[in-house]
Amino acid sequence: MTVAQRGGNHCCWAYNVISLFPKPHKLFDISAGGRVRFEKDNRGRMIIWQRTAGPYGFTSEAEMPFAERVFRVREGKLADATPEFCSRIFSDENEDYRAWNENLTPAHISRLTSTGNTGVENEELISNLLFRALQHVFCRQFDDALNDLDVWPESTRAKVKVAFADALKANYPEFAARLRSSMTQK
């Protein structure tokens, strides 16, 4: 398998993954809106880590939340393997996890929820909260994702949940429906 990169802007890269066996042919593209890393597991199989953007409009572009999706190549296609790697993602081995623990303290969350201030002075906190919630979704830890979103300030919580549901409905329709349902139950 060979990987070729194309594109020009930071936001618009794609990796073309081709196989040279039995004859050269394209397998798939990997969008690179965020960082993409290629690894091999201990059996020599390819693992692809792809940073995927979360919902837009709650932070500046500099603090936009991204979370990791992890793929394996199975039968020439990408297969989501993120849940296999969640113990690694949610461990001190991961710098993002360490940042969440540093930034998403009860005191910081309390300041956000009590003031309702979702302005630029809380942008890093907001980005970390959305980032962690998005990562929980990718790990299929839906209760934890919902818990993260439920600490959002009440005045704009419904707006955040709708945006989150809209961003995830194609890949996680059950969670998107549950998220929308959680707004009508309160």
N, C-alpha and C positions, 0 to 999 in steps of 0.2 A: 504494500500500500504506500502511496506517495501523496504528499500534501503540497499543494501549490497555493500561494497567496495572491490575491488580486484586490484591486481597489486603490483609492488614493487618499481619501480623507480618513481621519482617525475613526470616525463613526461608521465607515462604510466598507470595511474589509470583509472579505469572505475567503475561506479556505476551500479550495477544490480538492476533494479527496478522490484519488484515482487508484485503480488497481492495475498492475502490470501483468496480471495473470488471469486467464490464459493468454489474453491479449489486452493491450491497454484499453481501459474504459473508465468512464466517470462513475463513481459510486454515489456521491452526494456532496453538497456544499455545507459548510458550517459558517453561519453568520458570525461576524466578529464585532458586534456593537459594543462589546466589552472585551475584556481579556479572554484569550483562549490558550489553554495549555494542553500539550500532548504528553502523556506518560505511558509507560508500560508497566503492567502488573508483574508479579513475581513469576508468572507463567509466560511472559512475553507478549501478552495481549494488550492492544491499544486501549487507553483510557483517555477520554477527551473531557477536559474541564472547560465549561463555557460560562462566563459571567453574563447574566441575563438581566436586563433592566426591569425595574418594577414600575408601579404607576407613576405617571408624570403629573407635574403641576403642584406638588406639595413642597418641593425644594428647588433650589437653583440647579442648573445643569451640573455644576461642580459637585454638588452633594446628592445627585440622583441616586436612589438606592438600586443596587445590583445584588444578585444572589447567584450562587453556584448551582449549575446543573451539571451532572456528570453522565457521560455516555460511554457505552461500549459499542463496538462494531460487531453486529451479529448478522450473518448471512448477507454481508454487503450493505447493511443499513444501520443507521443510528438507532440504538435502543437505550432508553432512559434507564440509568443505573443509579440515580441519585440516592435513593434510600440505602443502598449498600455502603455509601460513604458518609452517612449522616453522623455516625459516631466520631469520625475524623473531623467533620465540619464543626460539630458542636463539642470541641475539645480544646484544651489549651495549646495544642499543636497548631491551631488555626489563628492567625493574627486577627481576623475579623471577629472571632468568638471572644478573644481577649479584649478587643475594643468594645464589643457589646457589654461585657461585664464591667468595664471601666466607665462607660458612658450611660448605660441604662440602669443606674442605681435607683433605689426607691426614692431618694431625695430629688434626683433629677426628674423622675417620672412624676412625682408629686408636684414639683414646680410647674411642669407642663400642664398637668390636669387641673391644678387649682387656679392657674392664671388663664388657661385657654390660649396662651400666647403661642401661636404657630408661626411667628415671624422669624426673621433672619437670625436673631440672637439664639434661637433654639433649633436652628437648621441641622446642626450635626446630630443632635438628639433625635429629631424627627427622622432624619435619614437612617440612623441606626435602628430605630424602632420599625420602620417600614422594611428595611433590609432584613432584619431578623424575622419579621412576620413572613416575608416572601420566602426566606430560606426554610422556614417551618413548612410552608405550603409545598415547596419542591421536595421536601423530605417526607411529605404526606403526614405531617404532624399538625393536623387541622385544628385540633383543640388549642394547641399552643399558639398557632397563628391567630386564631380568634381572640385568645386572651391578650395577645399583643395589641390587636386593633381595638379591643375594648378599653384600653387605658388612654386612648386618644381623647382629647377634650370633647366633651359632650356636644358643644355648639357646632362642631364640624365633623363629628364621628360618622354620621350617615353619609356625608359627601365622600369621606375617605373609603368607607366600605363599598360604596357604589363604584368608585374608581378602581378599587382593588378587585372587585368582582368582575368588572368589565375587562380589566387587564388579564384576568386568569380564566375567563369562561371558556375559551377555546381548548385549553389543555386540562383544566380542572373544573369541568362543569358542575360536578356535585358540590364542590366546595363553594363555587360562586353562588349556587342556589342557596346553600346553607348560610352564606354570608348575607345575602339579601333577606332571607327568612329571619335572621337574627335581629334585623332592624325592625321588623314588624312585631316581634315578640316583646320588645321593651316598652 
